[in-house]
C-alpha cells in the first residue's frame, strides 16, 4: 500500500510540518511565527488562515499537491479526556476545539489544519495520541478534594513514541515493557508506561519546575501570593504559573544554554537553581516507581532539555538505582503522528470516533 501523509504540529510560535511516504520522511519544515505575527492574530481562530497559507506554500515549494495525500494528521488538542491512539477528525471534534476547548492552546489547531488539507480532497484527517489522552487507573485520579479529580496531561505523543523506539531497540514490543519517561522541555512531565498504557503521570503543572513553568508549589503560599497581589483574575494567575515562572523567573531567561554558560563562569545562583530543576525531575521519576511496583525496564529522558549532558547527568545520578537510564534527546512528534496515521491506513490499528458530551459524535 502506497501512503503519502501530511503531519502538522502547531506550537505557540511555530508550525512544524512533515510529509512521509511509506513511513519514510520526504521533508520536514519548521515554520516560525514572529511575535508580531502572533500578536496580529491574537486568537487561535484568527491564526488558522495564516498557518494554513504558510503550510500550503511549503507543500507547493516541495512539489506536493494536497490531492496526492492519502490523509493528513494533526497534533491532538485540548479535548476532554480521550483514549490514546488515533481519532478521525469529525464535526464534533472541530466544534469542541473551536468553541470550548479544555484549555486554549496552539495544539487545538492541529485537527483543524489537518482537516483543511484532507477533507476538500475527500481524504480522512486524524489526530493521534492527543495531549488529553487518558489511560490512568481510577485510583490515580482521586485527590484530597471530591470536587477535583486528577487528569492525565503529559507529553503523550512524544513519550509514547520514544518508548516505542526504546522497546524496538530492545527487540521487544512497547506493550511488553514498563518505562518511566520524563519529557524535559519548556514544561516537564513524567509518566509511567505499563505494558503500552500511561497508567499515571505528573503533568507540567503539578510536578517539577521547568524553564518556563512553576510546577507544583506550596498551595498556602501560592494562595497568599494571589491575595497579596489583590486577587488577580484567572489569566493573570495562569501567567504566573506558565511562561513567567520556573527558570525564567529565577534567571530572567529560559534558555538553558545561557544558564549553563553562566554556571561555567562561576555563577553560584545559576548552578543551584539548575541543580534544583534536575533534583525535582529526579524526585518525580522516583514518585512513578511504585505505580508500576518497581518493575521498570528503563527510565527514558527525552525532550529538548535532554540535549543537555549536564542536566541528564544530574538526573541520571539520582535515578540510576531504579533502572538503566536511556537518553533520547529532542522529540519525534511529527514522525509519531505520521506513523500512527500510517498504521491506521494499513488497518494495523483501529481508528476511533470522537464523541463529545456537548456536540455528539458527528
NUBAZA-989229 format. One record per residue (C-alpha): residue in three letters; z, y, x. Coordinates in steps of 0.02 Angstrom, whole numbers, padded with zeros to 5 digits, always signed. Layout:
<nupas>
ALAZYX;...
</nupas>
This chain:
<nupas>
UNK+00000+00000+00000;UNK-00052+00169+00070;UNK+00076+00309+00042;UNK+00073+00494+00081;UNK+00238+00580+00043;UNK+00295+00762+00049;UNK+00482+00784+00086;UNK+00566+00951+00050;UNK+00740+01002+00109;UNK+00786+01182+00062;UNK+00930+01268+00152;UNK+01006+01440+00136;UNK+00894+01519+00271;UNK+00756+01389+00292;UNK+00646+01264+00202;UNK+00617+01106+00302;UNK+00466+01001+00254;UNK+00379+00847+00319;UNK+00237+00734+00269;UNK+00245+00547+00301;UNK+00102+00424+00291;UNK+00153+00242+00276;UNK+00327+00282+00345;UNK+00257+00374+00495;UNK+00279+00561+00515;UNK+00117+00661+00503;UNK+00200+00829+00533;UNK+00361+00923+00504;UNK+00395+01107+00496;UNK+00549+01216+00477;UNK+00501+01372+00381;UNK+00630+01505+00424;UNK+00678+01640+00297;UNK+00735+01806+00365;UNK+00890+01889+00298;UNK+00777+02021+00220;UNK+00677+01886+00128;UNK+00835+01804+00063;UNK+00910+01971+00007;UNK+00747+02021-00079;UNK+00751+01858-00177;UNK+00939+01854-00205;UNK+00941+01723-00344;UNK+00883+01546-00309;UNK+00761+01552-00455;UNK+00676+01704-00380;UNK+00663+01614-00212;UNK+00567+01471-00293;UNK+00395+01553-00292;UNK+00419+01620-00115;UNK+00464+01449-00047;UNK+00328+01362-00146;UNK+00197+01480-00075;UNK+00258+01451+00103;UNK+00253+01261+00080;UNK+00075+01274+00010;UNK+00024+01374+00162;UNK+00099+01243+00279;UNK+00011+01100+00190;UNK-00154+01194+00199;UNK-00129+01228+00384;UNK-00110+01041+00415;UNK-00259+00997+00306;UNK-00163+00910+00167;UNK-00205+00942-00015;UNK-00070+00910-00146;UNK-00192+00796-00238;UNK-00186+00675-00091;UNK+00002+00648-00106;UNK+00073+00487-00177;UNK+00232+00580-00226;UNK+00349+00719-00172;UNK+00536+00702-00141;UNK+00666+00839-00130;UNK+00845+00857-00074;UNK+00958+00815-00220;UNK+01052+00970-00275;UNK+01221+01008-00351;UNK+01210+00897-00504;UNK+01356+00819-00598;UNK+01407+00655-00513;UNK+01262+00533-00497;UNK+01238+00365-00411;UNK+01167+00356-00236;UNK+00983+00316-00215;UNK+00826+00385-00296;UNK+00805+00476-00461;UNK+00646+00529-00550;UNK+00642+00717-00574;UNK+00638+00747-00762;UNK+00662+00892-00882;UNK+00848+00864-00899;UNK+00873+00872-00711;UNK+00770+01030-00696;UNK+00864+01115-00837;UNK+01031+01072-00758;UNK+00979+01139-00589;UNK+00910+01299-00663;UNK+01038+01335-00799;UNK+01201+01252-00749;UNK+01217+01176-00575;UNK+01391+01124-00521;UNK+01376+01246-00375;UNK+01237+01371-00342;UNK+01159+01313-00180;UNK+00987+01312-00099;UNK+00980+01122-00113;UNK+00958+01145-00302;UNK+00779+01197-00265;UNK+00735+01028-00188;UNK+00695+00938-00350;UNK+00607+01091-00422;UNK+00494+01114-00270;UNK+00453+00927-00260;UNK+00406+00929-00444;UNK+00299+01085-00422;UNK+00185+00993-00299;UNK+00185+00820-00380;UNK+00183+00850-00568;UNK+00022+00953-00580;UNK-00068+00810-00491;UNK+00004+00677-00605;UNK+00114+00607-00467;UNK+00301+00572-00475;UNK+00435+00680-00397;UNK+00601+00609-00340;UNK+00768+00659-00267;UNK+00861+00540-00152;UNK+01045+00521-00105;UNK+01096+00684-00188;UNK+01242+00787-00123;UNK+01340+00739-00280;UNK+01309+00551-00263;UNK+01474+00470-00312;UNK+01518+00291-00266;UNK+01705+00322-00246;UNK+01830+00199-00316;UNK+01932+00262-00466;UNK+02093+00259-00364;UNK+02016+00381-00238;UNK+01985+00511-00374;UNK+02166+00533-00426;UNK+02255+00691-00369;UNK+02430+00758-00397;UNK+02367+00860-00546;UNK+02294+00772-00700;UNK+02181+00923-00731;UNK+02093+00897-00563;UNK+02000+00742-00507;UNK+01926+00717-00335;UNK+01738+00705-00325;UNK+01628+00643-00185;UNK+01550+00793-00100;UNK+01492+00750+00075;UNK+01332+00743+00178;UNK+01272+00588+00085;UNK+01088+00594+00135;UNK+01113+00607+00323;UNK+01267+00497+00338;UNK+01186+00353+00242;UNK+01026+00373+00344;UNK+01120+00367+00509;UNK+01223+00219+00451;UNK+01063+00126+00406;UNK+00993+00163+00579;UNK+01153+00103+00663;UNK+01151-00058+00562;UNK+00968-00088+00603;UNK+01003-00063+00789;UNK+01143-00191+00774;UNK+01022-00314+00694;UNK+01112-00303+00527;UNK+01085-00230+00354;UNK+01178-00072+00302;UNK+01253-00171+00159;UNK+01335-00291+00283;UNK+01426-00157+00383;UNK+01580-00046+00373;UNK+01567+00127+00453;UNK+01665+00288+00460;UNK+01538+00429+00477;UNK+01583+00607+00524;UNK+01448+00737+00492;UNK+01483+00881+00610;UNK+01387+01037+00558;UNK+01416+01207+00481;UNK+01531+01106+00368;UNK+01617+00945+00421;UNK+01633+00794+00307;UNK+01697+00619+00342;UNK+01651+00467+00237;UNK+01697+00283+00228;UNK+01547+00169+00206;UNK+01593-00006+00147;UNK+01451-00131+00126;UNK+01322+00001+00080;UNK+01432+00116-00027;UNK+01526+00276+00013;UNK+01690+00222-00063;UNK+01787+00378-00012;UNK+01754+00541+00078;UNK+01834+00700+00140;UNK+01724+00847+00094;UNK+01695+01003+00195;UNK+01818+01099+00087;UNK+01964+00977+00093;UNK+01964+00917+00272;UNK+01936+00986+00448;UNK+01890+01167+00475;UNK+01716+01191+00546;UNK+01606+01325+00623;UNK+01591+01417+00456;UNK+01719+01342+00334;UNK+01906+01339+00319;UNK+01925+01157+00269;UNK+02094+01113+00196;UNK+02228+01248+00212;UNK+02410+01251+00151;UNK+02400+01291-00035;UNK+02554+01401-00048;UNK+02498+01508+00098;UNK+02322+01525+00027;UNK+02388+01573-00145;UNK+02499+01704-00063;UNK+02349+01769+00034;UNK+02245+01787-00125;UNK+02381+01882-00217;UNK+02420+01989-00065;UNK+02237+02041-00068;UNK+02251+02094-00251;UNK+02198+01934-00340;UNK+02013+01941-00288;UNK+01878+01869-00400;UNK+01810+01693-00384;UNK+01662+01740-00272;UNK+01774+01838-00154;UNK+01892+01690-00140;UNK+01749+01570-00105;UNK+01680+01685+00029;UNK+01848+01674+00118;UNK+01829+01484+00122;UNK+01641+01470+00156;UNK+01547+01573+00283;UNK+01690+01687+00338;UNK+01813+01553+00391;UNK+01832+01419+00524;UNK+01769+01456+00699;UNK+01680+01611+00635;UNK+01846+01688+00579;UNK+01937+01648+00742;UNK+01797+01681+00867;UNK+01682+01802+00773;UNK+01539+01679+00796;UNK+01496+01508+00726;UNK+01380+01468+00871;UNK+01470+01330+00965;UNK+01359+01353+01117;UNK+01428+01529+01137;UNK+01605+01466+01113;UNK+01582+01331+01245;UNK+01515+01464+01364;UNK+01674+01566+01335;UNK+01778+01411+01372;UNK+01685+01385+01536;UNK+01730+01565+01582;UNK+01914+01530+01554;UNK+01941+01593+01376;UNK+02102+01504+01328;UNK+02095+01551+01144;UNK+01918+01481+01129;UNK+01975+01319+01212;UNK+02123+01299+01095;UNK+02025+01334+00935;UNK+01882+01221+00988;UNK+02003+01081+01027;UNK+02088+01107+00859;UNK+01921+01080+00771;UNK+01898+00915+00863;UNK+02080+00868+00830;UNK+02060+00894+00642;UNK+01895+00797+00637;UNK+01981+00652+00725;UNK+02126+00658+00602;UNK+02004+00647+00456;UNK+01918+00497+00535;UNK+02087+00413+00551;UNK+02126+00452+00369;UNK+01975+00350+00315;UNK+02028+00194+00413;UNK+02150+00125+00282;UNK+02018+00147+00146;UNK+01920+00001+00220;UNK+02076-00093+00278;UNK+02042-00051+00459;UNK+01888-00163+00461;UNK+01774-00039+00549;UNK+01615-00091+00638;UNK+01590+00082+00714;UNK+01632+00266+00700;UNK+01474+00370+00691;UNK+01468+00554+00744;UNK+01315+00646+00679;UNK+01256+00820+00630;UNK+01208+00971+00736;UNK+01378+00987+00819;UNK+01364+00807+00879;UNK+01239+00876+01006;UNK+01391+00946+01098;UNK+01454+00821+01226;UNK+01615+00920+01239;UNK+01652+00907+01053;UNK+01605+00723+01036;UNK+01703+00680+01194;UNK+01862+00760+01123;UNK+01842+00666+00960;UNK+01798+00502+01044;UNK+01959+00504+01149;UNK+02064+00511+00991;UNK+01973+00383+00882;UNK+01900+00253+01001;UNK+02051+00140+00970;UNK+01985+00116+00792;UNK+01811+00052+00836;UNK+01663+00087+00951;UNK+01604+00267+00935;UNK+01417+00296+00912;UNK+01349+00472+00935;UNK+01190+00508+00836;UNK+01157+00696+00856;UNK+01064+00803+00731;UNK+01004+00743+00563;UNK+00862+00639+00495;UNK+00865+00704+00317;UNK+00678+00728+00298;UNK+00646+00552+00361;UNK+00782+00485+00245;UNK+00703+00572+00096;UNK+00528+00508+00136;UNK+00582+00329+00173;UNK+00686+00323+00015;UNK+00537+00380-00089;UNK+00426+00256+00003;UNK+00543+00112-00042;UNK+00534+00165-00224;UNK+00344+00171-00223;UNK+00338-00002-00144;UNK+00463-00065-00275;UNK+00588-00112-00141;UNK+00712-00003-00235;UNK+00726+00040-00418;UNK+00715+00222-00467;UNK+00850+00289-00583;UNK+00827+00401-00735;UNK+00937+00554-00734;UNK+01046+00576-00889;UNK+01140+00737-00918;UNK+01287+00762-01038;UNK+01210+00926-01097;UNK+01022+00901-01077;UNK+00995+00716-01112;UNK+00876+00606-01012;UNK+00703+00682-01038;
</nupas>
